[in-house]
Amino acid sequence: MPDTHDYILLGVIAAGTAATRFLPFLLFPAGRKKPRWLLRLSNVLPSAAIAMLVVYCLKGIYFTKPQGFLPELIALVVVSLLHLWKRQPLLSIGGGTICYMILVQQVF
């Protein structure tokens, strides 16, 4: 029974993944005009996702000791400056992550 369960689970996961990959192309073909709500979402969601990630990353900081907030604050400044300077998301994220890890492991 466990093997059958695993195969069924794998099939359901594969079907769900395929549906989420192919369904947008079927619902919104290239030649048709996109609905206004979809265009609005495509403009708003990237910023909303980034804001949600920032809140998630900063939710655990505490201000009682410098070790509780300085590494996060410095890494946030590094990410912001790198992004304003180069406009490369991978560079900004990677640079901020490296900065944070060095600060947490070597400095604080």
C-alpha positions in Angstrom: 0.0 0.0 0.0 2.7 2.6 0.8 4.2 2.3 -2.8 0.7 2.9 -4.3 0.2 5.9 -2.0 3.6 7.4 -3.1 2.8 6.9 -6.8 -0.6 8.5 -6.4 0.9 11.4 -4.5 3.6 11.9 -7.1 1.0 11.9 -9.8 -1.2 14.5 -8.1 1.9 16.7 -7.5 2.9 16.4 -11.2 -0.6 17.1 -12.4 -0.9 20.2 -10.1 2.5 21.5 -11.3 1.7 20.9 -15.0 -1.7 22.6 -14.5 -0.2 25.7 -12.9 2.4 25.9 -15.7 0.1 25.4 -18.7 -3.2 27.0 -17.5 -2.1 30.6 -17.9 -1.1 30.0 -21.5 -4.5 28.4 -22.2 -6.5 31.1 -20.4 -4.5 34.1 -21.8 -3.3 33.3 -25.3 -0.7 35.6 -26.9 -3.0 37.1 -29.5 -5.8 38.1 -27.1 -5.9 41.3 -25.0 -5.2 40.8 -21.3 -7.9 41.8 -18.8 -7.3 45.0 -16.8 -7.2 43.2 -13.5 -4.4 40.9 -14.7 -2.4 43.9 -15.9 -2.9 45.6 -12.5 -1.8 42.5 -10.7 1.3 42.2 -12.8 2.2 45.8 -11.8 1.4 45.5 -8.1 2.5 42.0 -7.1 6.3 42.2 -7.5 6.4 45.2 -5.1 4.0 43.5 -2.7 6.0 40.3 -2.7 9.3 42.2 -2.0 7.6 44.2 0.8 6.2 41.0 2.3 9.7 39.4 2.2 11.2 42.5 3.9 8.6 42.3 6.7 9.2 38.6 7.1 13.0 39.1 7.3 12.8 41.9 9.8 10.0 40.5 12.0 12.3 38.8 14.5 14.6 41.7 15.4 14.7 43.2 18.8 16.1 46.5 19.9 17.4 45.7 23.4 20.9 44.9 22.2 22.9 46.1 19.2 23.3 42.4 18.1 19.6 42.2 17.8 19.2 44.8 15.1 22.5 46.1 13.7 23.3 43.2 11.4 19.9 43.4 9.8 20.0 47.1 9.6 23.4 47.2 8.0 22.5 44.4 5.5 19.3 46.2 4.6 21.3 49.4 3.9 23.8 47.3 1.8 20.9 45.7 -0.2 19.3 49.1 -0.8 22.5 50.8 -1.9 23.5 47.9 -4.2 20.1 48.0 -5.8 20.1 51.7 -6.3 23.6 51.5 -7.7 23.4 48.6 -10.1 19.6 47.7 -10.4 20.6 44.0 -10.4 18.4 41.9 -8.0 20.7 39.0 -7.7 23.6 41.3 -6.9 21.6 43.1 -4.3 20.3 39.9 -2.6 23.6 38.1 -2.8 25.6 41.1 -1.5 23.1 41.7 1.4 23.2 38.0 2.3 27.0 37.9 2.3 27.2 41.1 4.3 24.7 39.7 6.8 26.4 36.4 7.2 29.8 38.0 7.7 28.3 40.4 10.3 26.5 37.6 12.2 29.4 35.2 12.2 32.5 37.4 12.5 31.5 40.8 13.9 28.5 40.4 16.3 
